[in-house]
């Protein structure tokens, strides 16, 4: 009996890669992977091919390209990456293209990786948070949510994701060494709880959802590994690094002034997380997440494998006293 094909958008990225590897590592599973990528000859694409994936080139800006990639697939995992272009309109258009291609090719189960529309909590005329580009509060959240209506017309599961542990590496949000030489972990969320997860586990949760067949079609599934405060994350960083890491709260108003890409968007995001943390955590179930991904990682688990990748600032700094690693940490 042939296996069901799952077409995975962003297969060389964080979420899609996690799903692709989860499927490919389950030799007795009922699914196989069709990995969508813009460059089938990239190192990551070749690695997936070596694991047994069918690798095809596709462009999320072109519906015709996506139709070819989805043709004959049972399932599709759809995800977009705002940070590649910083355009909310383009992200929504890409999501709509993915939905249209899935509809045109008769995909039986679509999983759409999405986030909340912050405007349901914070109206555009609310002066407590700047309105961006005339129509968004948090563009990279709102732009995904705008496409939810398109996916709800399909046999789909909306996968409500959470803040990546991996942001500490990918977006250099890990501890920083101050002028006094001490490490501090900064988040603009005060003492609010933050829904968190390892990026790899998003893909693994998606695999668990596919394994449940039609049970979760038509539903929204909110996933997270832990609900953590900034001080709790700093304490776990202290243990992993083997050096005291303090927690530093910087208000979003200050964060918006930092010289980083889309600082206003990111600052608004953290303000949203700060002011509505309990609401956002309530939309995610730790028990459900573990039921579809029994090996889901806590922050402590993730740090054991990734602490050496944190870009700690100090030449020659070593984790000699860390219980997890003595690997040098560098920029």
Secondary structure, 3 states (H helix, E strand, C coil): CCCEEEEECCCCCHHHHHHHHHHHCCCCCCEEEEEEECCCCCHHHHHHHHHCCEEEECCCCCHHHHHHHHCCCCEEEECCCHHHCCCHHHHHHHHHHHHHHHHHHCCCEEEEEECCCHHHCCCCCCCCCCCECCCECCHHHHHHHHCHHHHHCCCEEEEECCEECCHHHHCCCCCEECCCCCEEEECCCCCCCEEEECHHHHHHHHHHHHHCCCCCCCCEEECCCEEECHHHHHHHHHHHHCCCEEEECCCHHHHCCCCCCCHHHHHHHHHHHHHCHHHHHHCCCHHHHHHHCCCCCCHHHHHHHHHHHCCCCCCCCECCCCCCCCCECCC
